[in-house]
Amino acid sequence: MNTKKIKKYGKIITENAIIPAAVLVFSGNPLLAGVFFAGTNIYKALVDINKDKVKEFQIFLEENIEVFTKTVVTSKGFKEGLFITFEQYLKERSEEKRKIITDIFLDYSKLDEKSRVSFELERYYNALYIISLDTLLFLIDEIEIEYKKNIKIIDGTKTSNDKAREHYYECASLGIIEIMFVATWGGGSADYHFSKFGIDFVNRVKNINK
């Protein structure tokens, strides 16, 4: 196997491994290259079978290189977030979901270290990983958030059916929607509201095409 060398925190390290082309040093940012390289070693099995996704993720980092300053890249919170995000990105098969993952991580990276502690990074990724693509697209295309967190259906003709209710219940299982059952003389009805997490989640996924 070939021996490759890269700079990491001002030092030269040697790794006796075949390194994918995506792990080349980022121009002008060897600190980011070092952290990214470490991530590819941790998740080597995923990297070996997802080299196209590794390249995608590298391109994302390079396109937003101005965000990843020395202060950001050397912080513990950023490194933790990068490794969590990189693993999630490699596991995700949906291109739409991978775009959302990078958007979420970019917002996370822009925070100060204290704010990153309260940022629900794992919860966003967990909900995104579990939610079906049909329900995700339902949230993107047919849902708006109104005052007081009420759900508004953009096109009632598409959503006033059993399939829409399936989407609601799936969102409820992920903590995105809260279902309030209201008893009436005729039997009862369901009132749907976004949770605080749900509002943040929907606003993030609706930015996918922006």
C-alpha positions in Angstrom: 0.0 0.0 0.0 1.1 3.5 -0.7 2.3 5.8 2.1 0.6 9.2 2.2 1.6 12.2 4.2 -0.5 15.2 5.2 0.0 18.1 7.6 -2.0 18.0 10.8 -1.7 20.8 13.3 1.7 21.8 11.9 3.1 18.3 12.1 3.7 15.7 9.4 1.9 12.4 10.0 2.3 9.2 8.0 -0.5 6.8 7.4 0.2 3.4 5.7 -3.1 3.2 3.9 -4.6 3.9 0.6 -6.3 7.3 1.1 -9.3 8.2 -1.2 -8.7 11.2 -3.5 -11.3 13.0 -1.4 -8.9 13.2 1.5 -6.4 15.4 -0.1 -5.4 18.5 1.9 -7.8 21.4 1.6 -6.1 24.3 0.0 -5.1 26.8 2.7 -6.7 24.9 5.6 -4.5 22.0 6.8 -6.3 22.0 10.1 -9.6 21.1 8.5 -7.8 18.5 6.4 -6.4 16.9 9.5 -9.8 16.7 11.2 -11.5 15.4 8.1 -8.7 12.8 7.5 -9.2 11.6 11.1 -12.9 11.1 10.4 -12.2 9.0 7.3 -10.1 6.7 9.4 -12.7 6.3 12.1 -15.4 5.4 9.6 -13.1 3.5 7.2 -15.6 0.8 6.4 -18.3 3.4 5.4 -15.7 5.4 3.5 -14.6 2.4 1.4 -18.1 1.7 0.1 -19.2 5.4 -0.1 -16.4 7.2 -1.9 -18.8 9.2 -4.0 -20.4 10.5 -0.8 -17.0 11.3 0.7 -16.2 13.4 -2.4 -19.6 15.1 -2.0 -18.9 16.0 1.6 -15.4 17.2 0.8 -16.9 19.5 -1.9 -19.4 20.8 0.6 -16.5 21.7 3.0 -14.5 23.3 0.3 -17.4 25.4 -0.9 -17.9 26.8 2.6 -14.2 26.9 3.6 -14.6 30.5 4.9 -16.8 29.2 7.8 -14.1 26.7 9.0 -11.6 29.1 10.6 -8.8 28.0 12.9 -10.9 28.8 16.0 -13.8 26.8 14.6 -11.8 23.7 13.5 -9.8 23.4 16.6 -12.8 23.5 19.0 -14.0 20.3 20.6 -17.6 20.9 19.7 -16.8 21.3 16.0 -14.8 18.1 15.9 -17.6 16.2 17.7 -20.1 17.6 15.3 -18.0 16.9 12.2 -17.6 13.2 13.1 -21.3 12.8 13.9 -22.2 14.5 10.7 -19.8 12.7 8.5 -21.0 9.3 9.8 -24.6 10.4 9.2 -23.9 11.6 5.7 -22.2 8.4 4.7 -25.1 6.3 6.0 -27.8 8.4 4.3 -28.9 7.1 0.9 -31.3 9.9 0.1 -29.8 12.8 -1.8 -32.5 15.2 -0.5 -31.7 14.2 3.1 -27.9 14.5 2.6 -28.5 18.1 1.4 -30.4 18.8 4.6 -27.6 17.3 6.7 -25.1 19.7 5.3 -27.4 22.6 5.8 -27.9 21.7 9.5 -24.1 21.1 10.0 -23.3 24.5 8.5 -25.6 26.2 10.9 -24.1 24.3 13.8 -20.6 25.2 12.7 -21.4 28.9 12.7 -22.4 28.8 16.4 -20.0 29.6 19.3 -18.8 26.7 21.4 -21.4 27.4 24.2 -24.3 27.4 21.8 -23.3 24.2 20.2 -23.8 22.3 23.5 -27.6 23.1 23.4 -27.9 22.5 19.6 -29.9 19.3 19.1 -27.7 18.0 16.3 -28.2 14.3 17.0 -32.0 14.8 17.3 -32.2 16.5 14.0 -30.2 13.7 12.3 -32.2 11.0 14.1 -35.5 12.4 12.9 -34.2 13.0 9.4 -32.8 9.4 9.2 -36.0 7.8 10.4 -38.6 9.9 8.6 -39.8 8.4 5.3 -39.0 10.3 2.2 -42.8 10.6 1.4 -43.5 12.3 4.7 -40.4 14.5 4.4 -41.6 15.7 1.0 -45.1 16.2 2.5 -43.6 18.6 5.1 -41.6 20.4 2.4 -44.4 20.8 -0.2 -47.7 20.9 1.7 -47.2 22.3 5.2 -46.9 25.8 6.4 -46.6 27.0 10.0 -49.0 29.6 11.2 -49.2 31.7 14.3 -49.6 29.6 17.5 -48.0 26.6 15.8 -51.2 25.5 14.0 -50.7 23.3 11.0 -51.9 24.8 7.7 -52.4 22.5 4.7 -51.4 24.3 1.5 -53.6 22.2 -0.7 -56.5 20.6 1.2 -57.6 18.5 -1.7 -54.3 16.6 -1.5 -54.2 16.1 2.2 -57.7 15.5 3.5 -57.3 11.8 3.3 -55.9 8.8 5.2 -52.5 9.2 3.7 -52.2 12.7 5.2 -53.1 11.3 8.6 -50.3 8.7 8.2 -47.9 11.6 7.7 -49.2 13.3 10.8 -48.8 10.2 13.0 -45.3 9.5 11.6 -44.4 13.1 12.5 -45.9 12.7 16.0 -43.8 9.6 16.6 -40.7 11.7 16.0 -41.8 14.6 18.2 -42.3 16.9 15.2 -46.1 17.2 15.7 -48.2 17.1 18.8 -51.7 15.6 18.4 -54.4 16.9 20.6 -57.6 14.8 20.7 -60.7 16.9 21.4 -63.9 15.1 22.6 -67.2 16.2 21.1 -70.8 15.1 21.4 -70.4 13.5 18.0 -67.3 11.5 19.1 -64.1 13.5 18.8 -61.5 15.1 16.5 -57.8 15.5 16.3 -56.0 18.9 16.4 -52.4 19.0 15.1 -49.8 21.3 16.4 -46.0 21.6 15.8 -43.8 21.1 18.8 -40.9 23.6 19.3 -38.6 21.1 17.8 -41.0 20.5 15.0 -41.1 24.2 14.0 -37.3 24.3 13.8 -37.2 21.0 11.9 -39.7 22.0 9.3 -38.1 25.4 8.8 -34.8 23.7 8.1 -36.1 21.0 5.7 -38.1 23.6 3.8 -34.9 25.4 2.9 -33.7 22.3 0.9 -34.2 23.9 -2.5 -33.1 27.4 -1.6 
